[in-house]
Amino acid sequence: MVKSLATEDFWQAPGTILDVRSPSEYQRGHLPGAISFPLFSDEERAAVGTCYKQQGREAAVELGLEFVGPKLVDFVRQAKALTAKKQVRVHCWRGGMRSGSMAWLLETDGFEVATLAGGYKAYRRWVRQVLAKPQAIIVLGGMTGTAKTEILHALRHYGEQVLDLEGLANHRGSSYGALGLPPQPSTEQYENLIAAQWRDFQPQQPVWIEAESRRVGTCRVPDEVMTQMEQAHTLEITRTVEERLALLVKLYGQADTEELVAATERVRKRLGGQRTQAAVQHIRAGNLKAAVEIVLTYYDRTYRYDLERRNLTIPQVEVTGQDPDKSAQHLLETVKSWGWR
């Protein structure tokens, strides 16, 4: 018998998650870990929708059956290839005919099937509820090149709770942030990825988060999370300019020259024409350190201006060297001495 489960129960249930919505629906946003398993293609879904509006439900159902009928055996074979134990979780947009039809088919072939009550629409309501859960936070600030992300990863290694907003967004948060990284998810999918981690955070322990603006590339940080970050303990990582330059050169040293030039041109208005031209010349000459030194004048000025604009004075923690583990240890000792955890 097919089980219809509420979102939390569906999330914890065993089995591969099959998202039977159309490919474009899946692309906009989906449950983390779900596999696209469309009942209809985008074109077929559009045709069924048009038929429903023009001719009514019965005609639309018959058209849908025409599309789906020849695929039934393939659906079963594909599902078998995706799960060894024949356990699947199936959902569509509202928890209606698409998931119900696929659940019936797979159960008929002996699968243990659970469906998501209310579908992806209900899941998205659940995401908003999860993101609103109060959580102790420590925000890790610092100028560009202070290796905040690497320190966050080291903190996770020491058992700390960490939310890597840049990692989930596939972007480092600057004009250069997309270099060498996969395409960004949609903001909707970004929220889904954050909620999947936020759900499991323990409230008695702080979550370490890197300071971000409201957008990380094209992804928007959820308002629920941003509001809590603005009210959280915040510290600033500091290190020497020379160390920052070395870290940035190491990070971007293998990037494509023309991509580096394009990223530099994107900040021309704020960096200034002469500085931009000089930085571009250094990049093309292979002198990345000199180019980064010029660009840092813009990023450092922007960072300080933002602190002054918000009238913020935050405690500083100086780190040295390129070993993020040692930096993380020093950071943990410091915040414990402050009584932050």
Secondary structure, 3 states (H helix, E strand, C coil): CCEEECHHHHHHCCCEEEECCCHHHHHHCCCCCCEECCCCCHHHHHHHHHHHHHHCHHHHHHHHHHHHHHHHHHHHHHHHHHCCCCEEEEECCCCCHHHHHHHHHHHHCCCEEEEECCHHHHHHHHHHHHHCCCCCEEEEEECCCCCHHHHHHHHHHCCCEEECHHHHHCCCCCCCCCCCCCCCCCHHHHHHHHHHHHCCCCCCCCEEEECCCCEECCEECCHHHHHHHHCCEEEEEECCHHHHHHHHHHHHCCCCHHHHHHHHHCCHHHHCHHHHHHHHHHHHCCCHHHHHHHHHHHHHHHHHHHHHHCCCCCCEEECCCCCHHHHHHHHHHHHHHHCCC
